[in-house]
Amino acid sequence: MSAGSLRPVAFVGGGQMALALAEGFGRVGLIAAAEIAVHDPAPEATARFAARVPGVRVASDNAAAVRGAPLVFLAVKPQHAEAACREAAGALAADATVVSIVAGVPIATLAAWLGSSRIVRVMPNTPCLIGKGVSAVSRSASVPAAAAAEVARLLTTVGSVHDVDERLLDAVTGLSGSGPGFVTLLIEGLIDGGVKAGLPRALARELAVGTVAGTAALVAESGEHPAVIRDRVTSPAGTTIAGLAVLERRATRGALVDAVVAATDRAAELGRGSASG
């Protein structure tokens, strides 16, 4: 399938993630701004989208945005998903593929609202904003393989893409979707720790961000278990083991596990709430 076969592209919702995707498509030359339509009920979101993707077509409503588009990205909050889907449904082309980045709402529910089963669910995360995101993808059996491959190709413009069973998407939301919030809290703690130990805040920030980014890259590139790398820097009676002992006493590892599970449970709740509302 050529890149042009899924043009034009419509965005129902023009928030940060929709904007990251549109910018990613344009950055590598897959889809031009003139081939993108967007509608968002918030004027500030629409203005930001139009400013960052010059030449995009701003539609008057969701139906106008999706009309004639072979590929539609549904990028609204879960509580707004049903209304957005029902508004777009009447104008949706019979062979259109809908890509939902709505947390928690299952394919079956979206299909009922849209009157179409050609749906791909995607859970991206905020590093997509700089082209370093992680997206998990699940599709219905009605989505042609060629269309699914083209969607995956588009998503690679903002990071890596992983195919998963739909039943795992809530857990993906809990880990990689919410994970940036957990990691930034850790970075903030490292910065404050450096400041408490006497470092200037600007230097503490540079050291904390660089340490987290470098360690993540080391884990990724080495392929080793994180514990192996941790053991290498944990000398007997040294500084690292002194700090790790504090983290273990404070149950930091268990807190992170619980945070991922809590976020997973909340994603499932949002989906159930949207389906019932």
KAFENMO-V887065 format. One record per backbone hydrogen bond with DSSP energy under -0.5 kcal/mol. CO is the residue of the C=O (numbers start at 0). NH is the residue of the N-H. If there is no record, write none. Layout:
CO_NH / CO_NH
This chain:
1_4 / 2_5 / 3_6 / 7_69 / 7_70 / 8_36 / 9_11 / 9_72 / 10_12 / 10_38 / 11_74 / 14_18 / 15_19 / 16_20 / 17_21 / 18_22 / 19_23 / 20_24 / 21_25 / 22_26 / 23_27 / 24_29 / 24_30 / 25_28 / 31_34 / 32_35 / 34_7 / 34_8 / 35_56 / 36_10 / 37_58 / 38_12 / 40_42 / 41_44 / 41_45 / 42_46 / 43_47 / 44_48 / 45_49 / 46_50 / 47_51 / 48_52 / 52_55 / 55_57 / 56_37 / 56_58 / 60_64 / 61_65 / 62_66 / 65_68 / 67_69 / 69_96 / 70_9 / 71_73 / 71_98 / 72_11 / 72_74 / 73_100 / 74_14 / 76_79 / 76_80 / 77_80 / 77_81 / 79_83 / 80_84 / 81_85 / 82_86 / 83_87 / 84_88 / 85_89 / 87_90 / 87_91 / 88_91 / 90_67 / 92_95 / 95_97 / 96_71 / 96_98 / 97_99 / 97_119 / 98_73 / 98_100 / 99_121 / 100_102 / 101_104 / 103_105 / 105_109 / 106_110 / 107_111 / 108_112 / 109_113 / 110_114 / 110_115 / 116_118 / 117_97 / 118_139 / 119_99 / 120_137 / 121_123 / 122_135 / 124_127 / 125_128 / 126_129 / 126_131 / 127_130 / 132_159 / 134_161 / 135_122 / 136_163 / 137_120 / 139_142 / 141_143 / 143_147 / 144_148 / 145_149 / 146_150 / 147_151 / 148_152 / 149_153 / 150_154 / 151_155 / 153_156 / 154_157 / 155_158 / 157_132 / 159_134 / 161_136 / 164_167 / 165_168 / 167_171 / 168_172 / 169_173 / 170_174 / 171_175 / 171_176 / 172_177 / 174_178 / 175_179 / 177_180 / 177_181 / 178_182 / 179_183 / 180_184 / 181_185 / 182_186 / 183_187 / 184_188 / 185_189 / 186_190 / 187_191 / 188_192 / 189_193 / 190_194 / 191_195 / 192_196 / 193_198 / 194_197 / 199_203 / 200_204 / 201_205 / 202_206 / 203_207 / 204_208 / 205_209 / 206_210 / 207_211 / 208_212 / 209_213 / 210_214 / 211_215 / 212_216 / 213_217 / 214_218 / 215_219 / 216_220 / 217_221 / 218_222 / 224_227 / 224_228 / 225_229 / 226_230 / 227_231 / 228_232 / 229_232 / 230_233 / 232_234 / 234_237 / 237_241 / 238_242 / 239_243 / 240_244 / 241_245 / 242_246 / 243_247 / 244_248 / 245_249 / 246_251 / 247_250 / 250_254 / 251_255 / 252_256 / 253_257 / 254_258 / 255_259 / 256_260 / 257_261 / 258_262 / 259_263 / 260_264 / 261_265 / 262_266 / 263_267 / 264_268 / 265_269 / 266_270 / 267_271 / 268_272 / 269_273 / 270_274 / 271_275 / 272_276
